[in-house]
Amino acid sequence: MSYLHPSWDVADRVKSISSTRVGGFSSDDFASLNLGMHVNDDPVIVQRNREHLAELSKMPSPPVWMNQTHSTTVVELTEPTSETIEADALVTSVPGVVCSVMTADCLPVLFASVDGTKVASVHAGWRGLVGGILENTLSHFTSPVIAWVGPAISLDAFEVGDEVRQQFVDSNGGDVIAFHQHKPGKWMADLPLLAKLRLQRAGCHDVTLSGLCTYSDSERFFSYRRQASTGRQSSFIWIE
């Protein structure tokens, strides 16, 4: 099994990993470490993938999963739960509660307070970014926060129309630097840069970008834009 350890300067008690598509039991379009229950893979096999990853990475409890809908909803967790949470961000200050976020091109963003007393996992596509999901999540922290932006679609692969660019520019003119015109009415958008800009404006200045592209790296990552029938990787964070 292959998973990544985010490279960021967090407190020792904060643990985080980000899965790849390598080392699971799914087959065909979902080969092989698919963690998404909603993509028409065999749910028995998906559960096996989830349990295998949790065991190998020594998670203290099964991860809490979200039903992600590109909302700006943040839920604070006080204990582990098998219930799927309707949200696009999870926050906890309770040791042993594992927050997760599933992606296949959107941004997985992990937050940790500098003192290691609170963590969060966030799902941020362009709708969530412009809507304020990152800012909403940061509002749950009362001390300085550092952030890690995980594998996602990169500038070279993410084409959007005028209407998407305009929503960001209307929200903050500084976001214009994250868009490069590709052809009339079409722009290449830098999602990781948009996240970094919005985080910094909200007061989170310690932001690490993974630099990993889900679209271009088919060996390691699922990508919905590359192939609509595909699996999901996930990023996780918890406090020991």
VEXDREN-2710 file (C-alpha; in Angstrom, 1 decimal):
% VEXDREN-2710
k/r/px/py/pz
1/MET/0.0/0.0/0.0
2/SER/1.2/3.5/-0.8
3/TYR/0.2/6.6/1.1
4/LEU/1.8/10.0/1.6
5/HIS/2.9/11.8/4.7
6/PRO/2.3/15.5/4.3
7/SER/5.4/17.6/4.6
8/TRP/4.5/20.3/7.0
9/ASP/5.8/21.5/10.4
10/VAL/3.0/20.4/12.7
11/ALA/3.1/19.5/16.4
12/ASP/4.3/16.0/17.2
13/ARG/0.8/14.9/18.4
14/VAL/-0.8/15.8/15.0
15/LYS/-0.8/12.9/12.6
16/SER/-1.8/13.1/8.9
17/ILE/-1.7/10.9/5.8
18/SER/-2.9/11.2/2.2
19/SER/-3.8/8.0/0.3
20/THR/-3.0/7.2/-3.3
21/ARG/-4.8/4.7/-5.5
22/VAL/-2.1/2.1/-5.0
23/GLY/-2.4/-1.0/-2.8
24/GLY/-6.0/-1.8/-2.4
25/PHE/-8.5/-4.5/-3.5
26/SER/-10.7/-2.8/-6.0
27/SER/-10.4/-3.5/-9.8
28/ASP/-11.1/-2.0/-13.2
29/ASP/-11.8/1.7/-13.1
30/PHE/-11.4/1.7/-9.3
31/ALA/-8.1/-0.1/-9.1
32/SER/-7.1/-0.4/-6.5
33/LEU/-7.3/1.6/-3.2
34/ASN/-10.7/3.2/-3.9
35/LEU/-12.1/4.7/-0.7
36/GLY/-15.4/6.1/-2.1
37/MET/-18.6/4.3/-1.4
38/HIS/-20.6/6.4/-3.9
39/VAL/-18.8/5.6/-7.1
40/ASN/-20.5/2.2/-8.0
41/ASP/-17.6/0.1/-6.7
42/ASP/-18.4/-3.0/-4.6
43/PRO/-19.2/-1.6/-1.1
44/VAL/-17.8/-4.7/0.5
45/ILE/-14.5/-4.2/-1.2
46/VAL/-14.5/-0.4/-0.5
47/GLN/-15.0/-1.2/3.2
48/ARG/-12.1/-3.7/3.0
49/ASN/-9.9/-0.9/1.5
50/ARG/-10.9/1.5/4.2
51/GLU/-10.2/-1.0/7.0
52/HIS/-6.9/-2.0/5.5
53/LEU/-5.6/1.6/5.2
54/ALA/-6.7/2.4/8.8
55/GLU/-4.9/-0.6/10.1
56/LEU/-1.7/-0.1/8.2
57/SER/-1.5/3.6/9.0
58/LYS/-2.3/2.9/12.7
59/MET/-5.3/5.2/12.9
60/PRO/-6.7/5.3/16.5
61/SER/-10.3/4.8/15.3
62/PRO/-12.1/4.4/12.0
63/PRO/-12.2/7.6/10.1
64/VAL/-15.2/9.9/10.1
65/TRP/-16.5/10.2/6.5
66/MET/-18.4/13.0/4.9
67/ASN/-21.1/13.2/2.2
68/GLN/-19.4/16.1/0.4
69/THR/-21.7/18.3/-1.7
70/HIS/-19.5/21.4/-2.5
71/SER/-21.2/23.2/0.4
72/THR/-19.6/25.6/3.0
73/THR/-20.8/23.5/5.9
74/VAL/-18.4/22.8/8.8
75/VAL/-19.1/20.2/11.5
76/GLU/-17.2/19.9/14.7
77/LEU/-16.7/16.4/16.0
78/THR/-16.6/15.4/19.7
79/GLU/-16.3/11.6/19.2
80/PRO/-15.7/9.0/16.5
81/THR/-18.8/8.0/14.6
82/SER/-19.8/5.6/11.9
83/GLU/-22.4/8.1/10.7
84/THR/-21.6/9.8/7.3
85/ILE/-21.6/13.5/8.1
86/GLU/-23.3/16.0/5.7
87/ALA/-20.6/18.6/5.4
88/ASP/-17.5/19.7/3.5
89/ALA/-15.3/20.2/6.5
90/LEU/-14.7/18.4/9.8
91/VAL/-13.1/19.9/12.8
92/THR/-12.1/18.3/16.1
93/SER/-10.1/19.0/19.3
94/VAL/-10.6/15.4/20.6
95/PRO/-7.7/13.0/20.5
96/GLY/-8.4/9.9/18.6
97/VAL/-11.0/11.3/16.3
98/VAL/-9.9/10.9/12.6
99/CYS/-11.1/13.5/10.2
100/SER/-11.2/12.6/6.5
101/VAL/-11.8/14.2/3.1
102/MET/-12.3/12.4/-0.2
103/THR/-11.1/13.8/-3.5
104/ALA/-10.6/13.0/-7.1
105/ASP/-9.4/16.5/-8.4
106/CYS/-10.8/18.9/-5.8
107/LEU/-8.5/20.2/-3.1
108/PRO/-8.0/18.2/0.2
109/VAL/-7.0/20.8/2.8
110/LEU/-5.8/19.8/6.2
111/PHE/-5.6/22.3/9.1
112/ALA/-3.8/22.1/12.4
113/SER/-3.4/24.6/15.2
114/VAL/0.2/25.4/15.9
115/ASP/-0.1/24.0/19.4
116/GLY/-1.7/20.8/18.1
117/THR/-4.9/21.1/20.0
118/LYS/-7.3/21.3/17.0
119/VAL/-7.3/19.9/13.5
120/ALA/-9.6/19.9/10.5
121/SER/-10.1/18.3/7.1
122/VAL/-11.7/20.3/4.2
123/HIS/-13.1/19.4/0.8
124/ALA/-12.6/22.4/-1.5
125/GLY/-13.6/22.5/-5.2
126/TRP/-14.0/25.8/-6.9
127/ARG/-17.6/26.2/-5.6
128/GLY/-16.5/25.6/-2.0
129/LEU/-13.5/28.0/-2.4
130/VAL/-15.5/30.9/-3.8
131/GLY/-18.2/30.2/-1.3
132/GLY/-15.9/30.4/1.7
133/ILE/-15.4/26.9/3.0
134/LEU/-11.8/27.6/4.0
135/GLU/-12.7/30.8/5.9
136/ASN/-15.6/29.0/7.6
137/THR/-13.3/26.3/8.8
138/LEU/-10.7/28.7/10.0
139/SER/-13.4/30.5/12.1
140/HIS/-13.5/27.4/14.3
141/PHE/-9.9/28.0/15.4
142/THR/-8.9/30.5/18.1
143/SER/-5.2/30.1/17.8
144/PRO/-2.7/30.3/14.8
145/VAL/-3.3/27.7/12.2
146/ILE/-1.1/26.0/9.5
147/ALA/-2.5/24.4/6.4
148/TRP/-1.5/21.7/3.9
149/VAL/-3.1/21.5/0.4
150/GLY/-2.9/18.0/-0.9
151/PRO/-3.0/16.4/-4.4
152/ALA/-5.5/18.0/-6.7
153/ILE/-6.0/19.0/-10.3
154/SER/-3.3/21.4/-11.4
155/LEU/-3.3/24.6/-13.4
156/ASP/-2.3/22.9/-16.7
157/ALA/-5.4/20.6/-16.5
158/PHE/-8.2/22.7/-15.0
159/GLU/-10.1/24.7/-17.7
160/VAL/-13.0/26.9/-16.6
161/GLY/-15.3/29.4/-18.2
162/ASP/-15.6/33.1/-17.9
163/GLU/-18.4/32.7/-15.3
164/VAL/-16.2/30.8/-12.8
165/ARG/-13.3/33.3/-13.1
166/GLN/-15.7/36.1/-12.6
167/GLN/-17.1/34.7/-9.4
168/PHE/-13.6/34.7/-7.9
169/VAL/-12.7/38.1/-9.2
170/ASP/-16.0/39.6/-7.9
171/SER/-15.2/38.0/-4.5
172/ASN/-11.6/39.4/-4.4
173/GLY/-9.8/41.1/-7.3
174/GLY/-6.5/39.6/-6.1
175/ASP/-7.7/36.2/-7.3
176/VAL/-7.2/37.2/-10.9
177/ILE/-3.5/36.1/-10.8
178/ALA/-4.7/32.4/-10.5
179/PHE/-6.3/32.4/-14.0
180/HIS/-4.5/32.2/-17.3
181/GLN/-6.5/32.7/-20.5
182/HIS/-6.5/29.5/-22.6
183/LYS/-8.8/30.6/-25.5
184/PRO/-11.7/33.0/-25.8
185/GLY/-14.0/32.5/-22.9
186/LYS/-11.8/29.8/-21.4
187/TRP/-9.3/30.0/-18.6
188/MET/-6.8/27.7/-16.9
189/ALA/-7.4/27.9/-13.1
190/ASP/-4.9/27.3/-10.4
191/LEU/-6.9/25.8/-7.5
192/PRO/-4.0/25.4/-5.1
193/LEU/-3.0/29.0/-5.6
194/LEU/-6.6/30.2/-5.1
195/ALA/-6.7/28.2/-1.8
196/LYS/-3.4/29.8/-0.7
197/LEU/-4.5/33.3/-1.5
198/ARG/-7.8/32.9/0.4
199/LEU/-6.1/31.3/3.4
200/GLN/-3.5/34.1/3.6
201/ARG/-6.1/36.8/3.4
202/ALA/-8.0/35.0/6.2
203/GLY/-4.9/35.1/8.4
204/CYS/-3.4/31.7/7.8
205/HIS/0.1/32.5/6.4
206/ASP/1.8/29.1/6.9
207/VAL/0.4/27.2/3.8
208/THR/2.2/24.2/2.2
209/LEU/1.2/23.1/-1.3
210/SER/1.9/19.5/-2.1
211/GLY/2.5/20.3/-5.8
212/LEU/0.9/16.9/-6.8
213/CYS/-1.5/16.8/-9.7
214/THR/-4.2/14.2/-9.7
215/TYR/-5.0/14.6/-13.4
216/SER/-1.5/14.1/-14.7
217/ASP/-0.4/11.3/-12.4
218/SER/-2.6/8.4/-13.3
219/GLU/-0.4/5.9/-11.6
220/ARG/-0.9/7.3/-8.2
221/PHE/-4.2/9.2/-8.2
222/PHE/-7.8/9.0/-9.3
223/SER/-9.0/11.9/-11.4
224/TYR/-12.7/12.6/-12.3
225/ARG/-11.7/15.0/-15.1
226/ARG/-9.4/12.4/-16.6
227/GLN/-12.0/9.6/-16.3
228/ALA/-15.6/10.1/-15.0
229/SER/-15.9/6.5/-13.7
230/THR/-13.2/6.4/-11.1
231/GLY/-12.4/6.0/-7.4
232/ARG/-11.5/8.4/-4.7
233/GLN/-8.4/9.0/-2.6
234/SER/-8.6/10.5/0.8
235/SER/-6.6/12.7/3.2
236/PHE/-6.8/12.2/7.0
237/ILE/-5.8/14.1/10.1
238/TRP/-6.1/13.3/13.9
239/ILE/-4.6/14.2/17.3
240/GLU/-2.8/11.5/19.2
END
